[in-house]
Amino acid sequence: MFNRRLSLRVRLLLLIGFASLATLGVLAYFAISQRNELLARAAADVHDNAVRIARQQQNLIEYAQQVSNLLTQYQGMGDRPVADDCQKLLAHMLQQEPRLANIVISNAKGDYLCNATRTVRLINNADRDYFQQALIRDGFVTGKAIYSRSNGRWNLPVAKALRNSAGRISSVLVVALDLQWINRELSHVIGKEGARIGLIDQNGIVLARYPDPEGWIGRDASGTQFFRDMTIRGGQGAAESTGFDGVARIYGFAPFAETTEGTIHLWVGVSRETVTGKINRNLVYTLAVSFSLLVVLFFIVWVSSERLMLRPISTIAQVARRLGQGDHNARTGLDYRDGEIGFLAQSIDKMAVALMSKNEILRLNRSLKLLSECNSALVRAEDEQQLLAEICRLAVETGDYLMAWVGFAEYDEARTVRPVAQFGYEEGYLGSIKISWADTELGRGPTGTAIRTGTAVINQNCLTNPKMAPWREAALKRGYQSSAALPLVSNKHVLGALALYSAESDAFSTEEVKLLTELANDLAYGIQTLRARVEHEAAQSQLEFLANHDTLTRLPNRLLLQDRFEQAIAIARRDHSKVAVLFLDLDNFKQVNDTLGHEQGDRLLVGVVERLQRCIREADTISRQGGDEFVILLTDIGDLCTVEAIAQNIIEGFADSFEIGGNILTASFSIGISIYPDDGNDFSSLLKHADTALYQAKDAGRNTYRFFSQQMNIDELEHMHLQGELRNAIRKQEFLLHYQPQIDVNSGRIVGAEALVRWQHPERGLLPPGKFIPLAERSGLIIPLGEWILNEACRQAQVWSQRTSPLTVAVNLSALQFKRGNILETVKSALASSGLPARQLELELTESVLLQDEEAVMRTLSSLKEIGVKLSIDDFGTGYSSLSYLKRLAVDKLKVDQSFVRDMSVDPDDAAIVKAIIQLGHLLQLSVIAEGVESEAQMDILKSYGCDEIQGFLFSRPLPAEEFAILAHKQQ
């Protein structure tokens, strides 16, 4: 009955009162516990101090023992010590220990012999009990504390008999311990205020006390509570007791000295008030403050309970009445975090949610259906744009929203949101507004905020939401009352947002937003999956392309070419047609790379490929094998005329030059051709045979094509075998030189010799240069071989010069030797090692040497001329002759090629060419020599034309060195 009458406010105050009293009790308990702990700590401290101070007494006794030992050993301390020496010694010892009052030496009758202090009055100590005990006992004897008649202070006497070497007592040492040092120890005692320190004997007589305002020293304290508590504890430990002056203290006891009458105890006391006063005052203060706060708290609770408790409860009651009346939109509007009231408000609001109208339940069902259909669309999606359009359509048709659209976040300066898909009633809304996701006015709307923050943003009312101001008029014009912006988040990255618009305000409930958020997350995952799939397919396609194509020219590589070859021969077998493999090598491409760099070389290759593709049919395949080599696969070949036409088309197609990086470059191909099935049935064989034919095209002067033949293959195998033997032959020096005489036309005398190399093959016999020189040129072995020829020819010419008149020796230099070898140093070395004068060495150059780097060639030839070497142009008229380089080179001789000499007696054209060369040479002040002269008719013609020198079988074949020497000697 009593409880029913109490109001909620009074009950709350009672609860607070009970809780506050419990709190005060806990505070009091902890304060008392802390006070007891302080008392226990103080007891331990005073006891420790008592023990420490008492231990110093023992230290003094030990010092006195040292004094006695020293005095016993002191030679001047016989039966009667010398007064001055003794006094000085004792004074020094007293100075070392200020806690001693005096040190005295007496005879056995108690008369002073000497003491540490001269000013002290000498008194006989024989009547003292400690003195008499020292005479009959070994060691130190401590007497009771006395008031010293000599220094007027309380001292503790300690005596010991000193014996001489015969064992008789020679004197008595008396050490007076000044008890005044105990007073100084008071500074170490806890709590100086009210602290006391003193000595008391076994009878309760106070021997020392400091401070002692009441004058207890010398009085009997055996009846005090202090003495009784000390006695109960045996003079050892600590106790809380009342002192002589009636003050409650905490005392610590410790034995101080054993005297002739009993034990003297030392005690140290500290005031209880000093130890516990502060915590007692704190406890009183805490209780007073707590009570005051309790009063204030009661007042605050009384005043604030209206707003914090009674008013919310009244609100909850009103909402409950409205719900009972059928208003299911009623809500408390209270914070659910406010404890039981919040829980009660939450329960009421949950009840309101449970009583939602049928229309709201249908909306949630539609959202669930929308989520399901969108997930099905995600599963079926193959294209991102189609997926986005389908999601927007489902949102309008299934979700019953007025309009839906998807916007992606752009990373431009304005942070634009770009619409990518839309469905529903829009009427140009997206085109008429500007939406950003930057932190600006145009970026603080629902869509921009959702993208920027990565969280769903709900706009429940377009009319009242201030952040909708930039778009309010356009939204209301189209009937948009509320909207939701759902971020599309994938891997913590916001792609954009899905925006939904409703024709009703407050259209998006919490549960509906959860479903829509799940929909947006699924959509973001679907977008990312589709993009990953596209990227994977693109990467896979790129990998497949790179695996089968050249990265520079994007032409099929050898792997793809072989695959197409297999397809081509399958068709060729069926149709009884042929397949052609063209192996192409770009002539002199290395010179472009070396001169202009690889970047310009790559640009030239790209231009070459573009032109090649215009030279072949659409069904044919061009493949880059690497570097400057290409392979063309020609399919469906009926006859070889088609192949020849395409090869000729390539040759003619590259007649025009290329302009690369401001440079005019020419390009041509050497082409080798093999035919399926004539030259092979598999790709490797046909490719190898085409490569073999390619070398034949190069040997034929480049910029041409050659078909493969079986004999060509046999020759190639022989060349490969011979190349291996050639390398070994150079190492073993299996070569020798033959010399063909050069004859002066007018005198008929030998004026020189051309050195011609022969290979003394161990199995094949003597091989002429035509069998191995081209092979040496192709393999690069011509460089070491040419060095050997040059050195041997110079050596042999010098031998002849020493036996007969000097002769000029002519040595051929190849273009490769001139290009790769250090020809200037080689010539200098050969002349130096042989001793041959430079004027007797003639170097024969082919015109192909002059087709290389013209400036470098000119510098080298000028250097050779400077050292005195003669120069001649070999096979003049067979190459790209140029009058300009003849003038610049300042050569000494022209050699007419034997191809012109051989037929000039029967061919007027050849005769005219020979005549013109001779006349040209004479005009340039050059001597002219004709080679290959084999008949008198040829000799007569050359003589009539004014030719200077000849060589040929008409006069002599090439001879070994010894035979040539015999011939030259006979002529002389």
LUMFIKOL-574564 format. One record per residue (C-alpha): x, y negated, z negated. Coordinates in steps of 0.1 Angstrom, whole numbers, plus 2048, in hexadecimal, padded with zeros to 3 digits. Example, Ala and Ser with C-alpha at 12.3 -4.5 7.8 and 13.67 -1.06 7.14 Angstrom:
<atoms>
87B82D7B288980B7B9
</atoms>
This chain:
<atoms>
80080080081D7E97F782F7F18178107EA82C80D7C781E8317BD8268367A984684F7B286086479485786579D83286F7C083A88B7B484F89779E8328967BB81A8AB7D08328C47B48358C67B180F8CC7D680A8E67D68258F77B78168F87C67F39087E68019227D181292A7BD7F292E7DE7E09467EB7FA95A7CA7F895B7CD7D29667F17D39837E97EB98D7CA7D698F7E07B69A27FB7C99BB7E17D59BE7D37B29C67F57A39DF7FB7BF9F07DA7B69F17E4791A01806799A1A7F67B0A237DC795A287F877BA3F80A793A527E979AA577E0775A6380376DA7B803789A887E177DA8C7EF75AAA080D766AB57F777DABE7DF761AC57FA748ADC80B761AF17EC761AF87F273CB07813746B1C801760B2A7EB744B3280972FB4481874DB577F8751B617F972CB6E81C732B8480F74EB907F4737B9980D71CBAB823735BBF805741BC87FA71EBD381D715BEB81E732BF77FA72BC1B7FD71EC177DE709BFB7ED6F6C0F8016DCC078016B8C097DC6B9C047CB6DAC147AB6E4BF97906DDBFF77A6FBC00797714BE37A8705BCE788705BD578172ABCC7A5734BAB7A4721BA378172EBA878D751B917AB74BB7679573BB7877E75AB7179C770B517A575EB3D786753B2279C742B3B7A3726B3C78B708B5E7956FDB797B16FCB8B7B66DBBA77CD6D0BA97D46AABBF7EA696BB0807683BA87F0665B947D967ABAC7BC67DBAD7AC69FBCD7B16B3BC179D6D1BA27936E3B97786705B8C7646F8BA574F6E4B8B7376D7B777536C6B7B7556A1B8C775696B7678B680B7D7AD671B667C867FB6E7E4668B4C7E0657B397E7677B2980967AB3480C69FB58805695B5882067BB48839693B628316AEB7E83C696B6F85E691B608656B3B6E8686D7B618516F2B4D8316EEB3582A6D2B198116D6B0E7FE6B8AED7ED6B2AE77CB6C1AF47AF6ABAF578A6AAB197836B1B2B770695B467666AEB327596CDB107536BEAFD7696D7AED78C6D5B067A66E0B077CB6E2B297D86D4B3A7F66E3B5A8046D3B7481F6DBB9382A6C9BB38286DDBCE8426D7BF38416DDC0985B6EEC0B86E6CDBE58716CBBE18596ADBC983C6ADBDD81D6B6BC18056BAB9B8016BEB8C7F16DEB6C7DD6D8B587D16F6B3B7B96EFB207BB709B0F79970DAE97A070EAE377E71DAE878D740AC779F73BAB677D73DAC2778761AB179776CA8F788766A91777788A8E79A798A6F7A3785A4E7A2797A3B78278FA5176A77CA3475976AA2D76B749A4978574FA5E791731A7E7A672DA8D7B470DA9E7CF6F8A8E7E26DAA9D7FD6C5A8F81E6B9A8180D699A6F7F26ACA877D66A5A887BD6C2AAD7B96CBAA87A36E9A8B7916FAA8B778716A7B760715A727616F1A5E7416E8A4F7536C9A7175E6BBA6C7846BAA9178C6BCA9A79E69CA767A4691A657C568CA4D7CD6A9A457F16A0A217E9697A197D96B9A057EA6D5A237E66ECA3A7FB6D5A208166D1A1A8196F7A4081A6FDA458356E2A2884A6F0A3B84B712A5C853701A6B83170BA6A83B730A5183174BA3681574DA1780B73A9FD7EF7399FE7E17169FB7C2700A1B7B06F8A287A16D8A187806E39F67906E99F978D70F9EE7AB724A0C7B7739A187D474EA387E173EA547F774AA6B80A732A8D819736AA982571DAC380A71AADE818703AE48336E9AF18236CAAFD8306A9ADA82C69BAC68386B8AB982E6DBAB580A6E6A9A806701A977EB71BA757DF726A697C8742A467BA741A327A675BA117957549F27A875F9E278776AA007807809FA7A17929D47A27959CB77D7929CB7767B89B67947C199E78E7A599A76A7B19957777D597A78F7CA9677747B896B75D7D69607797EE9417817DA93875C7D793C7577FD92977780590C76D7EF90B74A80090C75A8228F07728188DB75480E8E27438308DC7648428BA7678328B174483D8BD74A8618AA76B86388B75B85588D73F86F89975388E88477288986775F89A87975C8BB88F77B8BA8767948AD8537888A784F7778C985D7948DE8467AC8CB8297958D38337948F88347BA8F88127BC8E98047A49038127B891F8037D89107E17C790F7E57BC9347EE7E093E7D07EC92B7BB7D493F7C97E29607E37C89697FF7DF9738167C397F81A7B795B83D7B894E84D7AD92D86A79B93D87F7A491F8A47AF91E8A57D491A8C67D19068B57C28E78B57E28D38947F28C98807D48D68927D78F788B7FD8F78667F68EF8657DC90B8767F492385D80F91A8407F79218507EC94285581194C8318179448297FA95C83F80A97782E82B97180C81A97681680A9977FC8069B27F78209CD8068089E68278089D482982E9D28228309F783E8189FD85782E9EA84A84C9FE850838A1E874830A1287B854A0B86D85EA2E883842A3D8A284FA2C89A873A38894868A5C8B3852A5C8C986FA508BB884A6C8C5869A858E8868A758EC88DA7B8E288BA9F8F586AAA790E86BAC3912845ACA91682AAB0900810AC28E4829AC78E6833AA28E380FA968C5808AAD8B4828AA28B981FA7D8A97FCA8288C80CA95885825A79887809A5F86B7F7A70855814A7B85A82BA5E864813A428487FAA4B8607DDA4B8597BFA6087C7BDA7089E7CFA6B8C17C6A798E57D0A759017B7A759277BDA759407A7A62957795A7A97A78AA6E97A769A81980747A7195B742A69956766A5C93976BA7391F787A6F919795A928F77A6A988FC7C7AAA8D97D7AA78B67CBAA08927D7AA18707C9A978607A7A9787C78FA9C873774AB7897767ABA89D765A958C1773A978C975CAB48BD73DAA38CF741A828F4742A788FF75BA5E92275DA4F931772A33949757A28944747A06932729A1590E71EA17908733A36919751A25906750A048E675FA128DC783A0C8EF791A2A90F77EA26910784A0090A7A9A059287ACA1D93E796A089377A89E79307CB9F390F7CC9DF8EB7CD9E98DA7AA9E88B47A89E58A17889EE87E78D9DF87076B9EA87C758A088687399FD8777359DB89A7449DF8B27259E18CD73A9F38B473FA108B3719A178C771AA388AF735A4688F72FA3387C71DA4F884737A6A87C754A5285A746A4685173EA6A854763A7384276FA5486177BA41858779A1C87478EA0D8937A0A198AF7B8A0E8D37B8A1A8E57D9A1590B7DAA1B9197F5A31937801A1D94F81BA2A970824A1796C805A0296A7F0A2194B7DCA2A9427E0A4F9247CAA4E9007CBA418DD7DAA488C37BFA4389D7C7A3E8817ADA3E85E7B2A2E83E79EA3383879FA0D84A78E9F18587A39D58577C09ED8777D29E28757E69C28937F39B088C8179BA88780C9DE8A87F99DE8BA8189D18AC82D9EE8B5811A078D880F9F98DC8349FE8D082FA218EA814A2890682AA198FC847A308FB82FA4E91E822A4692B845A4391B84EA6492A82FA7594D838A6794885CA7293F852A9695C83AA98974855A8A96786DAA496C853AC098F84CAB4997871AB198A877AD599F859AE19BE865ACF9B8888ADC9B487BAFF9D4866AFB9E7883AEE9DC899B0B9E587DB23A08878B13A0D89EB14A0789FB39A1287DB46A31866B47A2D849B2FA3D82FB47A2D837B68A0F84AB5AA15864B75A10889B6EA2F899B5DA3E8BAB67A258CEB51A078BFB62A178C2B84A1D8E7B7F9F98ECB759ED8DAB94A068EEBA99F790FB9C9D4902BA69E28F7BC89F2919BD19D292BBC69BF917BE09DB91BBF99D9941BF59B4940BFB9B5929C199D6936C279E5913C26A06906C19A118F0BFCA2F8D9BFEA468CDBE1A598ADBE8A758A5BD0A7E87FBD2A9C86DBC3A9D847BC3ABE83DBD4AD6828BC1ABE822BA4AD9825B8AAE9805B98AC87F2B91AC87FEB6DAED7F6B68AEB7D4B78AC87C6B6EAC17DBB50AA87F7B48A8A7E0B44A8D7D4B68A947F8B73A74803B62A617E7B75A707F3B95A65817B8EA4180CB88A417F9BA9A50817BBBA3482DBAEA1A815BB9A28816BDCA2D83BBDCA08840BD5A0082DBF4A16844C09A04865C009E1873C029C8871BE59C8896BDF9EE896BDBA00894BBAA1E87EBB0A31889B91A4F878B80A69891B75A7E878B63A9585AB6AA93853B90A87875B9BA6387CBA7A5189BBB5A34899BCDA1C8B6BD1A0C8B8BF39EE8D0BF59DA8DEC129F78DCC2B9EE8EBC4DA108E6C5EA318D5C56A288B7C6CA128ABC4FA2F8ADC37A4789CC4EA2E880C54A2A87AC2FA5087BC29A56863C45A3A84DC38A4C84BC17A6D842C28A5D827C3CA4781BC1FA67811C0CA767FCC28A697DDC17A7B7D1BF8A6D7CABD5A6D7AABC1A747B2B9DA7B797B84A8677EB9FA9D798BAFA997A7BD1A9F7CCBCFA9F7E7BE9A9480BBE2A9682ABF6A9184FBF0AA586EBF8A8B88ABFCA8E8B0BFAA718C5C06A688EABFFA498FCC0CA32916BFCA33933C04A50930C1DA6A925C03A5C935BE4A3D941BD2A41930BB0A4590CBA4A68910B96A7691EBB6A66904BCCA718E8BB6A958F6BB6A958FABDCA878D6BE0AA48CABCAABD8DCBDFAAF8CCBFEAB08AABECAD68ADBE9AD88B4C0EAC4894C14ADD881BFEAFA890C10AEA885C31AED861C26ACE85CC10AAD84CC1AAA386BC2DA9388DC27A9D8B1C2CA898D1C2CA978EEC19AA690CC2CAB392DC1FAD5925C2CAD4906C18ACD91ABF9AEA932C01B01914C06AF5905BE5AFD924BD2B1F926BE2B24901BD9B1B908BB5B33925BB3B4E911BC5B498F3BADB51909B8FB71915BA1B798F2BABB7A8E6B87B91902B7EBA78FCB9DBAD8D8B92BB78E4B70BD08FDB7FBDB8E6B9BBD38FEBB8BD58E2BD1BF08D7BEABF38BBC03BF98BDC28C0489FC3BBFA895C5EC1387EC70C0885CC7BC1A852C9CC23830CA9C1382ECCCC2F81ACDCC4E82BCCDC3F84ECC8C5084FCA6C4185BC84C3983CC6FC2384CC54C0F869C49BEB86FC3DBEA885C1EBCF89FC22BC68B7C04BC38DCC07BB68F5BEDBCC914BE9BAF92ABDEBBB94ABCDBA1960BDFB9694CBFEBB793FC08BBF91CC14B9E908C15B9C8E7C29B8E8C8C19B6C8CBC2AB658EAC14B6A8D9BF3B6D8B3BF6B478ADBF9B428C4BDBB5C8B0BC7B4B890BD1B2989DBC5B368ABBA4B4D88EB9BB6C8A4B9DB7988EBB9B86876B9EBA088DB8EBA789DBB0BAD87BBC0BC5872BA4BD9891BAABDA88ABD0BE6867BCBC02870BB3C0E88EBC8C0D879BE9C2285DBD9C3A876BCAC3F887BECC43867BFFC5E85CBE7C7187DBECC6F878C12C7C854C0FC9B861BFDCA287AC19C97866C38C8C844C41C6E836C2DC4B842C38C29835C2FC1184EC1FBEB849C23BD4856C08BAE857C0BB99848BEEB75853BEAB5983BBE1B5284EBC0B7784DBB7B78828BBEB58822BA9B5E838B8AB8383BB88B9B81FB7DBAB81FBA0BC1801B9ABD2811B7BBD3833B8DBE6824BABBFE811B94C05830B80C0B845B9FC2482CBAEC36828B8DC3A84DB86C46855BAAC5B836BAFC4B831BD2C4A80CBDDC277FFBE0C2B7F5C05C2F81AC0EC0D823C00BEE81FC15BCB824C07BB082EC1FB8E821C15B6D82BC24B53811C2BB3C821C11B54813BF6B4B7F0C02B257F7BFDB2A7F7BD7B2D7D9BC0B3C7C1BDAB4C7A9BC1B5C7C4BACB697D6BCBB787B6BD8B8A7AFBB6B987D3BB6BA47D2BDABB47B0BD5BC77BDBB7BD37DBBCCBDF7C3BE7BF17AEBCDC077CCBC2C107D2BE7BFB7F0BF0BEE7F2C14BC97F6C1BBB8806C39B9380BC42B8D830C4BB7283BC63B6D817C6FB4D812C83B3A830C74B2C81DC56B1D7FAC4FB3A7E7C5DB3C7C2C54B557A9C61B51793C42B607ADC2BB7C7B4C43B86790C41B8378FC1BB957AFC15BB47A7C2ABB97CCC32BD77D8C46BC97F2C5DBA97FFC6EBA6824C75B9082EC93B7B84CC8AB8186CC9EB5D86ECA8B63851CC0B8585DCCBB7A880CD3B62877CF0B70856CFCB80865D1AB5E871D26B46859D15B49835D1FB3582AD00B4E83ACE8B6B82BCFDB5B808CFBB5780CCD5B7C816CD1B877F9CE6B727E1CD3B807EDCB1BA47EACBDB9D7C7CCBB8B7BDCAABA87CAC95BC27B7CAABAD797CA8BAD79BC82BD37A2C84BCE7C5C78BDF7E4C85BC8800C93BCD825C91BB8840CA2BB4862C93BAA883CA4BC087ECC3BC28A0CD4BC9899CF9BE0885D10BC1874D1FBB7867CFDBDA85CCF7BDC849D18BBB837D11BC582CCEEBE7820CFBBD680CD16BBF7FCCFCBDD7F2CE7BD780ACCABF4808CB1BF682ACA2BE684DCA7BE386EC95BD588FCA0BDD8B2CADBEC8A4CCDC0B89CCB9C088B2C99BEF8C3C83BF18BBC5DC118CCC50C1E8D7C2EC368BFC1EC568D2C27C4B8D7C4CC428B2C4EC658A9C41C758BFC5CC608AFC77C6888CC6CC8D894C69C8F8A3C8CC7F884C9AC9886DC89
</atoms>
